[in-house]
């Protein structure tokens, strides 16, 4: 029983899991932002190309 209670109190892997979740959240938020940026840049380069 003491091993089980020690296992429940152990938080050594919690930080790694939190960093993993944070990295996943940042990745999920970056994808739509970069897609919008790509669309805006594509329009800008098209206009510059047409002007040349």
mmCIF file as gemmi writes it, N, C-alpha and C atoms, coordinates in Angstrom:
data_model
loop_
_atom_site.group_PDB
_atom_site.id
_atom_site.type_symbol
_atom_site.label_atom_id
_atom_site.label_alt_id
_atom_site.label_comp_id
_atom_site.label_asym_id
_atom_site.label_entity_id
_atom_site.label_seq_id
_atom_site.pdbx_PDB_ins_code
_atom_site.Cartn_x
_atom_site.Cartn_y
_atom_site.Cartn_z
_atom_site.occupancy
_atom_site.B_iso_or_equiv
_atom_site.pdbx_formal_charge
_atom_site.auth_seq_id
_atom_site.auth_asym_id
_atom_site.pdbx_PDB_model_num
ATOM 1 N N . UNK Axp A 1 ? 0.822 -1.196 0 1 0 ? 1 A 1
ATOM 2 C CA . UNK Axp A 1 ? 0 0 0 1 0 ? 1 A 1
ATOM 3 C C . UNK Axp A 1 ? 0.869 1.265 0 1 0 ? 1 A 1
ATOM 4 N N . UNK Axp A 2 ? 2.03 1.183 0.622 1 0 ? 2 A 1
ATOM 5 C CA . UNK Axp A 2 ? 2.882 2.371 0.656 1 0 ? 2 A 1
ATOM 6 C C . UNK Axp A 2 ? 3.427 2.703 -0.733 1 0 ? 2 A 1
ATOM 7 N N . UNK Axp A 3 ? 3.684 1.698 -1.552 1 0 ? 3 A 1
ATOM 8 C CA . UNK Axp A 3 ? 4.152 1.961 -2.923 1 0 ? 3 A 1
ATOM 9 C C . UNK Axp A 3 ? 3.08 2.659 -3.731 1 0 ? 3 A 1
ATOM 10 N N . UNK Axp A 4 ? 1.825 2.259 -3.545 1 0 ? 4 A 1
ATOM 11 C CA . UNK Axp A 4 ? 0.731 2.876 -4.276 1 0 ? 4 A 1
ATOM 12 C C . UNK Axp A 4 ? 0.537 4.328 -3.859 1 0 ? 4 A 1
ATOM 13 N N . UNK Axp A 5 ? 0.579 4.613 -2.565 1 0 ? 5 A 1
ATOM 14 C CA . UNK Axp A 5 ? 0.42 5.991 -2.109 1 0 ? 5 A 1
ATOM 15 C C . UNK Axp A 5 ? 1.608 6.849 -2.537 1 0 ? 5 A 1
ATOM 16 N N . UNK Axp A 6 ? 2.802 6.265 -2.565 1 0 ? 6 A 1
ATOM 17 C CA . UNK Axp A 6 ? 3.972 6.995 -3.044 1 0 ? 6 A 1
ATOM 18 C C . UNK Axp A 6 ? 3.833 7.301 -4.542 1 0 ? 6 A 1
ATOM 19 N N . UNK Axp A 7 ? 3.274 6.352 -5.283 1 0 ? 7 A 1
ATOM 20 C CA . UNK Axp A 7 ? 3.048 6.55 -6.719 1 0 ? 7 A 1
ATOM 21 C C . UNK Axp A 7 ? 2.064 7.693 -6.95 1 0 ? 7 A 1
ATOM 22 N N . UNK Axp A 8 ? 1.011 7.775 -6.14 1 0 ? 8 A 1
ATOM 23 C CA . UNK Axp A 8 ? 0.018 8.834 -6.31 1 0 ? 8 A 1
ATOM 24 C C . UNK Axp A 8 ? 0.581 10.217 -5.984 1 0 ? 8 A 1
ATOM 25 N N . UNK Axp A 9 ? 1.527 10.284 -5.064 1 0 ? 9 A 1
ATOM 26 C CA . UNK Axp A 9 ? 2.117 11.561 -4.669 1 0 ? 9 A 1
ATOM 27 C C . UNK Axp A 9 ? 3.264 11.991 -5.579 1 0 ? 9 A 1
ATOM 28 N N . UNK Axp A 10 ? 3.778 11.09 -6.373 1 0 ? 10 A 1
ATOM 29 C CA . UNK Axp A 10 ? 4.921 11.392 -7.242 1 0 ? 10 A 1
ATOM 30 C C . UNK Axp A 10 ? 4.488 12.314 -8.371 1 0 ? 10 A 1
ATOM 31 N N . UNK Axp A 11 ? 5.159 13.449 -8.508 1 0 ? 11 A 1
ATOM 32 C CA . UNK Axp A 11 ? 4.841 14.426 -9.557 1 0 ? 11 A 1
ATOM 33 C C . UNK Axp A 11 ? 6.036 14.681 -10.466 1 0 ? 11 A 1
ATOM 34 N N . UNK Axp A 12 ? 6.947 13.743 -10.566 1 0 ? 12 A 1
ATOM 35 C CA . UNK Axp A 12 ? 8.164 13.975 -11.33 1 0 ? 12 A 1
ATOM 36 C C . UNK Axp A 12 ? 7.918 14.085 -12.832 1 0 ? 12 A 1
ATOM 37 N N . UNK Axp A 13 ? 6.9 13.439 -13.362 1 0 ? 13 A 1
ATOM 38 C CA . UNK Axp A 13 ? 6.625 13.511 -14.795 1 0 ? 13 A 1
ATOM 39 C C . UNK Axp A 13 ? 5.63 14.587 -15.173 1 0 ? 13 A 1
ATOM 40 N N . UNK Axp A 14 ? 5.065 15.268 -14.177 1 0 ? 14 A 1
ATOM 41 C CA . UNK Axp A 14 ? 4.03 16.266 -14.452 1 0 ? 14 A 1
ATOM 42 C C . UNK Axp A 14 ? 4.576 17.425 -15.274 1 0 ? 14 A 1
ATOM 43 N N . UNK Axp A 15 ? 5.775 17.87 -14.994 1 0 ? 15 A 1
ATOM 44 C CA . UNK Axp A 15 ? 6.336 19.002 -15.722 1 0 ? 15 A 1
ATOM 45 C C . UNK Axp A 15 ? 6.561 18.66 -17.188 1 0 ? 15 A 1
ATOM 46 N N . UNK Axp A 16 ? 7.039 17.473 -17.466 1 0 ? 16 A 1
ATOM 47 C CA . UNK Axp A 16 ? 7.259 17.071 -18.854 1 0 ? 16 A 1
ATOM 48 C C . UNK Axp A 16 ? 5.941 17.003 -19.609 1 0 ? 16 A 1
ATOM 49 N N . UNK Axp A 17 ? 4.908 16.504 -18.96 1 0 ? 17 A 1
ATOM 50 C CA . UNK Axp A 17 ? 3.594 16.431 -19.604 1 0 ? 17 A 1
ATOM 51 C C . UNK Axp A 17 ? 3.056 17.829 -19.86 1 0 ? 17 A 1
ATOM 52 N N . UNK Axp A 18 ? 3.229 18.735 -18.91 1 0 ? 18 A 1
ATOM 53 C CA . UNK Axp A 18 ? 2.754 20.108 -19.095 1 0 ? 18 A 1
ATOM 54 C C . UNK Axp A 18 ? 3.483 20.79 -20.251 1 0 ? 18 A 1
ATOM 55 N N . UNK Axp A 19 ? 4.782 20.585 -20.342 1 0 ? 19 A 1
ATOM 56 C CA . UNK Axp A 19 ? 5.527 21.168 -21.466 1 0 ? 19 A 1
ATOM 57 C C . UNK Axp A 19 ? 5.071 20.566 -22.793 1 0 ? 19 A 1
ATOM 58 N N . UNK Axp A 20 ? 4.775 19.297 -22.801 1 0 ? 20 A 1
ATOM 59 C CA . UNK Axp A 20 ? 4.279 18.659 -24.017 1 0 ? 20 A 1
ATOM 60 C C . UNK Axp A 20 ? 2.935 19.215 -24.437 1 0 ? 20 A 1
ATOM 61 N N . UNK Axp A 21 ? 2.04 19.403 -23.469 1 0 ? 21 A 1
ATOM 62 C CA . UNK Axp A 21 ? 0.735 19.988 -23.783 1 0 ? 21 A 1
ATOM 63 C C . UNK Axp A 21 ? 0.862 21.43 -24.26 1 0 ? 21 A 1
ATOM 64 N N . UNK Axp A 22 ? 1.76 22.166 -23.652 1 0 ? 22 A 1
ATOM 65 C CA . UNK Axp A 22 ? 1.984 23.552 -24.07 1 0 ? 22 A 1
ATOM 66 C C . UNK Axp A 22 ? 2.53 23.621 -25.49 1 0 ? 22 A 1
ATOM 67 N N . UNK Axp A 23 ? 3.462 22.755 -25.814 1 0 ? 23 A 1
ATOM 68 C CA . UNK Axp A 23 ? 4.013 22.722 -27.17 1 0 ? 23 A 1
ATOM 69 C C . UNK Axp A 23 ? 2.942 22.326 -28.188 1 0 ? 23 A 1
ATOM 70 N N . UNK Axp A 24 ? 2.082 21.387 -27.824 1 0 ? 24 A 1
ATOM 71 C CA . UNK Axp A 24 ? 0.997 20.986 -28.726 1 0 ? 24 A 1
ATOM 72 C C . UNK Axp A 24 ? 0.02 22.133 -28.942 1 0 ? 24 A 1
ATOM 73 N N . UNK Axp A 25 ? -0.3 22.856 -27.89 1 0 ? 25 A 1
ATOM 74 C CA . UNK Axp A 25 ? -1.223 23.99 -28.012 1 0 ? 25 A 1
ATOM 75 C C . UNK Axp A 25 ? -0.628 25.088 -28.891 1 0 ? 25 A 1
ATOM 76 N N . UNK Axp A 26 ? 0.643 25.374 -28.718 1 0 ? 26 A 1
ATOM 77 C CA . UNK Axp A 26 ? 1.299 26.385 -29.557 1 0 ? 26 A 1
ATOM 78 C C . UNK Axp A 26 ? 1.289 25.939 -31.016 1 0 ? 26 A 1
ATOM 79 N N . UNK Axp A 27 ? 1.547 24.66 -31.255 1 0 ? 27 A 1
ATOM 80 C CA . UNK Axp A 27 ? 1.514 24.145 -32.624 1 0 ? 27 A 1
ATOM 81 C C . UNK Axp A 27 ? 0.144 24.26 -33.255 1 0 ? 27 A 1
ATOM 82 N N . UNK Axp A 28 ? -0.882 23.958 -32.475 1 0 ? 28 A 1
ATOM 83 C CA . UNK Axp A 28 ? -2.256 24.045 -32.997 1 0 ? 28 A 1
ATOM 84 C C . UNK Axp A 28 ? -2.626 25.487 -33.3 1 0 ? 28 A 1
ATOM 85 N N . UNK Axp A 29 ? -2.151 26.422 -32.493 1 0 ? 29 A 1
ATOM 86 C CA . UNK Axp A 29 ? -2.468 27.833 -32.732 1 0 ? 29 A 1
ATOM 87 C C . UNK Axp A 29 ? -1.64 28.432 -33.866 1 0 ? 29 A 1
ATOM 88 N N . UNK Axp A 30 ? -0.464 27.907 -34.114 1 0 ? 30 A 1
ATOM 89 C CA . UNK Axp A 30 ? 0.391 28.454 -35.172 1 0 ? 30 A 1
ATOM 90 C C . UNK Axp A 30 ? -0.097 28.092 -36.567 1 0 ? 30 A 1
ATOM 91 N N . UNK Axp A 31 ? -0.697 26.944 -36.728 1 0 ? 31 A 1
ATOM 92 C CA . UNK Axp A 31 ? -1.093 26.488 -38.063 1 0 ? 31 A 1
ATOM 93 C C . UNK Axp A 31 ? -2.071 27.453 -38.731 1 0 ? 31 A 1
ATOM 94 N N . UNK Axp A 32 ? -3.185 27.852 -38.09 1 0 ? 32 A 1
ATOM 95 C CA . UNK Axp A 32 ? -4.079 28.815 -38.761 1 0 ? 32 A 1
ATOM 96 C C . UNK Axp A 32 ? -3.434 30.179 -38.97 1 0 ? 32 A 1
ATOM 97 N N . UNK Axp A 33 ? -2.6 30.601 -38.027 1 0 ? 33 A 1
ATOM 98 C CA . UNK Axp A 33 ? -1.932 31.894 -38.177 1 0 ? 33 A 1
ATOM 99 C C . UNK Axp A 33 ? -0.986 31.913 -39.351 1 0 ? 33 A 1
ATOM 100 N N . UNK Axp A 34 ? -0.224 30.854 -39.503 1 0 ? 34 A 1
ATOM 101 C CA . UNK Axp A 34 ? 0.706 30.79 -40.633 1 0 ? 34 A 1
ATOM 102 C C . UNK Axp A 34 ? -0.027 30.634 -41.957 1 0 ? 34 A 1
ATOM 103 N N . UNK Axp A 35 ? -1.159 29.962 -41.945 1 0 ? 35 A 1
ATOM 104 C CA . UNK Axp A 35 ? -1.959 29.833 -43.17 1 0 ? 35 A 1
ATOM 105 C C . UNK Axp A 35 ? -2.489 31.198 -43.6 1 0 ? 35 A 1
ATOM 106 N N . UNK Axp A 36 ? -2.973 31.982 -42.644 1 0 ? 36 A 1
ATOM 107 C CA . UNK Axp A 36 ? -3.453 33.327 -42.965 1 0 ? 36 A 1
ATOM 108 C C . UNK Axp A 36 ? -2.315 34.208 -43.459 1 0 ? 36 A 1
ATOM 109 N N . UNK Axp A 37 ? -1.157 34.095 -42.837 1 0 ? 37 A 1
ATOM 110 C CA . UNK Axp A 37 ? 0.001 34.871 -43.275 1 0 ? 37 A 1
ATOM 111 C C . UNK Axp A 37 ? 0.419 34.482 -44.684 1 0 ? 37 A 1
ATOM 112 N N . UNK Axp A 38 ? 0.381 33.188 -44.993 1 0 ? 38 A 1
ATOM 113 C CA . UNK Axp A 38 ? 0.741 32.728 -46.327 1 0 ? 38 A 1
ATOM 114 C C . UNK Axp A 38 ? -0.206 33.298 -47.378 1 0 ? 38 A 1
ATOM 115 N N . UNK Axp A 39 ? -1.493 33.325 -47.049 1 0 ? 39 A 1
ATOM 116 C CA . UNK Axp A 39 ? -2.479 33.875 -47.983 1 0 ? 39 A 1
ATOM 117 C C . UNK Axp A 39 ? -2.23 35.36 -48.224 1 0 ? 39 A 1
ATOM 118 N N . UNK Axp A 40 ? -1.936 36.099 -47.162 1 0 ? 40 A 1
ATOM 119 C CA . UNK Axp A 40 ? -1.676 37.533 -47.297 1 0 ? 40 A 1
ATOM 120 C C . UNK Axp A 40 ? -0.409 37.785 -48.105 1 0 ? 40 A 1
ATOM 121 N N . UNK Axp A 41 ? 0.626 37.014 -47.829 1 0 ? 41 A 1
ATOM 122 C CA . UNK Axp A 41 ? 1.877 37.193 -48.571 1 0 ? 41 A 1
ATOM 123 C C . UNK Axp A 41 ? 1.73 36.795 -50.037 1 0 ? 41 A 1
ATOM 124 N N . UNK Axp A 42 ? 0.934 35.779 -50.3 1 0 ? 42 A 1
ATOM 125 C CA . UNK Axp A 42 ? 0.701 35.358 -51.68 1 0 ? 42 A 1
ATOM 126 C C . UNK Axp A 42 ? 0.031 36.475 -52.47 1 0 ? 42 A 1
ATOM 127 N N . UNK Axp A 43 ? -0.949 37.122 -51.85 1 0 ? 43 A 1
ATOM 128 C CA . UNK Axp A 43 ? -1.602 38.256 -52.518 1 0 ? 43 A 1
ATOM 129 C C . UNK Axp A 43 ? -0.647 39.413 -52.749 1 0 ? 43 A 1
ATOM 130 N N . UNK Axp A 44 ? 0.185 39.708 -51.79 1 0 ? 44 A 1
ATOM 131 C CA . UNK Axp A 44 ? 1.146 40.802 -51.917 1 0 ? 44 A 1
ATOM 132 C C . UNK Axp A 44 ? 2.15 40.527 -53.027 1 0 ? 44 A 1
ATOM 133 N N . UNK Axp A 45 ? 2.694 39.31 -53.057 1 0 ? 45 A 1
ATOM 134 C CA . UNK Axp A 45 ? 3.668 38.98 -54.099 1 0 ? 45 A 1
ATOM 135 C C . UNK Axp A 45 ? 3.015 38.949 -55.481 1 0 ? 45 A 1
ATOM 136 N N . UNK Axp A 46 ? 1.762 38.555 -55.545 1 0 ? 46 A 1
ATOM 137 C CA . UNK Axp A 46 ? 1.054 38.578 -56.84 1 0 ? 46 A 1
ATOM 138 C C . UNK Axp A 46 ? 0.91 40.007 -57.349 1 0 ? 46 A 1
ATOM 139 N N . UNK Axp A 47 ? 0.575 40.929 -56.452 1 0 ? 47 A 1
ATOM 140 C CA . UNK Axp A 47 ? 0.439 42.324 -56.839 1 0 ? 47 A 1
ATOM 141 C C . UNK Axp A 47 ? 1.789 42.905 -57.281 1 0 ? 47 A 1
ATOM 142 N N . UNK Axp A 48 ? 2.836 42.57 -56.564 1 0 ? 48 A 1
ATOM 143 C CA . UNK Axp A 48 ? 4.169 43.077 -56.935 1 0 ? 48 A 1
ATOM 144 C C . UNK Axp A 48 ? 4.596 42.467 -58.278 1 0 ? 48 A 1
ATOM 145 N N . UNK Axp A 49 ? 4.338 41.211 -58.478 1 0 ? 49 A 1
ATOM 146 C CA . UNK Axp A 49 ? 4.675 40.567 -59.745 1 0 ? 49 A 1
ATOM 147 C C . UNK Axp A 49 ? 3.915 41.154 -60.91 1 0 ? 49 A 1
ATOM 148 N N . UNK Axp A 50 ? 2.647 41.481 -60.689 1 0 ? 50 A 1
ATOM 149 C CA . UNK Axp A 50 ? 1.846 42.085 -61.766 1 0 ? 50 A 1
ATOM 150 C C . UNK Axp A 50 ? 2.321 43.505 -62.073 1 0 ? 50 A 1
ATOM 151 N N . UNK Axp A 51 ? 2.79 44.209 -61.033 1 0 ? 51 A 1
ATOM 152 C CA . UNK Axp A 51 ? 3.264 45.588 -61.244 1 0 ? 51 A 1
ATOM 153 C C . UNK Axp A 51 ? 4.59 45.601 -62.002 1 0 ? 51 A 1
ATOM 154 N N . UNK Axp A 52 ? 5.384 44.541 -61.831 1 0 ? 52 A 1
ATOM 155 C CA . UNK Axp A 52 ? 6.661 44.5 -62.545 1 0 ? 52 A 1
ATOM 156 C C . UNK Axp A 52 ? 6.421 44.139 -63.982 1 0 ? 52 A 1
